[in-house]
Amino acid sequence: MKGQLKGDYGRISIDPHVIAQYAGTTAIECFGIVGMAAVSMKDGLVKLLKGSSLTRGIQVAIDDENQITIDFHVIVAYEVSIETVCQNLIENVKYKVEEFTGLKIRKINIYVDGVRVID
């Protein structure tokens, strides 16, 4: 379902893919996030997604009340507090996506699928 905003001159529809791209870009800017993750169903391996593939590690759903739920599959940096990194991610994404879209965030779920040492 697309997000809907009503204005004075018509309606604005926002595709969930656009929200996923923006949320992915915001997430990568957060301290401690190495990148988005994709789990291979075939062999169960987690792989780090690069640049244009960011949205594969993010699922966005918009409900009937026009509220957004975002699921992140992330890889975090080694030797950082996972709780702190996730809390920072939630706060940044919530603020920026709500400002960007004009829609409210209902829930942000974070799945830490891997840990990686940063060079």
Secondary structure, DSSP 4 states (H G I P E B T S, - for coil): --EEEE-SS-EEEE-HHHHHHHHHHHHHTSTTEEEEEEE-TTT--EEE--GGGGGGGEEEEE-TTSEEEEEEEEEEETTS-HHHHHHHHHHHHHHHHHHHHSPEEEEEEEEEEEEE---
